[in-house]
Amino acid sequence: MPALSADPAAARAFAAEIVRRLREAGHEAYWAGGCVRDELLGRIPADYDVATAAHPEIVRSLFGRKKTLAVGAAFGVITVLGPKPAGQVEVATFRADADYTDGRHPAGVTFCSAREDAARRDFTINGMFLDPLSGEVHDFVGGREDLAAGVIRAIGVPAQRFAEDHLRMLRAVRFAAGFDFVLDHDTRAAIERMTHLVVSVSPERIAAELRAMVSRPGRGRALALLEETGLAREVLPEVAPAAGAAAGRAAWDRAAAVVAALDEPTLPQAIAALCEAARVERPASIATRLRLSNHEAKAIAWLHAGLRELGERERLDSLPWSRLQPWVAHPQAADFADLLRARAAQGLGNAEAAAWFTAQTNRPRAEIDPPPLVTGADLIAAGIVAGPAMGDALARIRDQQLDGAITSAAEAIALARECADRS
């Protein structure tokens, strides 16, 4: 997929220029796929794709080898590099796919007409072409009608589309939720019959789809659709309710409502909320199975631990600051505050406690996390022997400092000596 552009106007102009140059060279060319859908919905496309009758080697010769990348040439795709503000555009030759042998990629491609190219795409709303020079839409699959009706419909036979690329089942859910559309009856029925196939998709791609679902509008409905279609039991088996389990479904729905209420949702927040609702003790297995980054895995574990520690307390200001400070001073404290607020909005936890925690995260950093009164080097200089006892002493000193019981290095050293005498 082309990189997101920092300048939508420049990206649009560059994508139109590619079509113009292909046309001037005598080749049929249009915008294709998601950018056409977004244009017709009045949205600013995230990126642009061009489909053309020109073969890959012609595209490269027309735009120059220094300005093109042939990474996808085997599938008829050439990436054309634009000026820095415009990003890049994938130019794909109209193609028909051979059989899919791995549930993700065709064994090969043959070049064909625009109509045949449209027939091999995933959903009707993504199967249209647009002439950016004239504004004419070429729709061979009924995409405009489904766009107007708010329907996600697989092109052709749904089971065949999903057998070709199992990830399309998750994409169907994401599109339906993100656009607030409904799943066509036959398309949904095929998903419900074929959910077991989605596990053959790489964990990284499944995680990417989940990340996209929960970070965008419609995320609550996306989670609901995952559960209703049975996909949740395949992609999130640790937290998904068993079929027919009313209590588990209710817990999933509560977590979905929490995720929907987040201000700046992330996948770690969503997984932490689902784990809490499902009473999962250790969420690490989910992060491992989905091959999430270390950063996301740690975030899930930390957020989940925070919910278990603080999530159900009616008051947080009654706890010692030394107990709360590690949560408030954490780099992801704002995400945790958002999670507490979203839970409170759904009647979970306490709204006042959530507001209090948020207020603490907005205090100056020097107040939240003041420099330690002493370091290990200071204690050694004061004649205290290094060792495990020193670590315990430093931890106690820090707690006393945060709680305001001691305020100077001299008091800290005196406390360390007391700890050493007792050890």
Steps between C-alpha positions, in 0.01 A plus 500: 500500500635848420633704787266750656560850365558801721328716238167362369478766228846412368422127511178555307666714237783249455257207463307695236823586320591129479167428330549792263847385394384143445209626289726725293718195434195320365410280797166463678542608863278585800509542873396173660384344824469674834583849374201484263275388784622784721460757222139395449438516876642852512798390708867583448671180386788379715685398183444449130531199272505508122388214275608496136521294185872583480727209591755539782800549271317778317415672829865487604623636168240778505578625851869402512679233697630750754144604578347152516524188712430154357445316829154383388577456132421126511140597574500786251561774758753780466543767768551848358684741726377857506632824647545474875169670594310271258626165623473206261236323294462134409430454129354156427436346162145371454527136598316175562635279777588134473393262777590596857698222664587655836185689594672828432679526161416381148736249341533739209325770298399565141441848365147579388231768465370742763175304527687174569724680749198625694364146525801373697484773770357450849186710554276691262571834670870442432454377144434826315722713277499879474636719223648795695523707182131478409341387825341199328448188714534155345305252712480141379403346835215709644722690739320834472167338585647324805678818606172689490319220685773459762576136422824302513465234232766264369548512125370186329475192721587597862643158591736520204620849597569387858662176390741703288599729785393406853589846631206639303265375772659736751506778242126454447441557871732803504328662202150431632584648839712787374242620247199401713383269220329163522644172382316356202315183604695261277829667584433468873383141465823409321706660776311308768564173316869569434626666819735208572706591195608836639757335728710421192564873457827620650465628858655831398229563240224400741646739757513778240130453424411498870712809553316678219160392632546620857675826418228642272137607529262205510738298719226393740296361212810335355546304822131413501521370142811298582306325772176459304668346196718268707824663386582609856529138612763447232709817530457568875419160651639594842229762557217419257185352652412143415213455256171542686663618824273785609721616787810501281316691228387760754857544622625535141232761429600700809863498388397603148310794646809602698716484186242706311516768771878544485627836377822381334464122481790260458515124460660457847213691660244286318668173591541608863127584517403168342731309734354670805145427384582134432692471828816394321784479751796536263457681169855424386383199298294727273794728429721200429250330270436819300875573493449850630799725556669500839362850551139388447546184704636697796223757463231231514652343810538837674149623418348168605692507829384857558137403452538217749676725750299822471206447267231425758607738777245766587772738618859523393596813694484303825788275396860594585659700221791258499257230389336712231804682366639209294170492311467877458865545397499215247552599132157357415313657788286703258382177332411356840316818597300479176419136575381583852283782361350278227421228753333749732287625210366143473429469872822313582733632768447853629475822300645716778797268541559508124482881495738522796754273327479705182561819697814349656644415157462866401713630786854625424745216451724631779211457745397156375850355484748709706869407486604245768645649817797260481652241270685179571826687451396748770432218745834332426674835556321517835654166596203273432601165350363417154273197472138389504436696819601819323240438232235454765617818671481701176146376439393595852667840469316564176164408654565725800605784269190470285276491807671810639639326808857600416616799295880510510801289410607496866168348604529248219848390608384472861212277388740287297720450805197389701419247227860378497506458879184289483621276220 
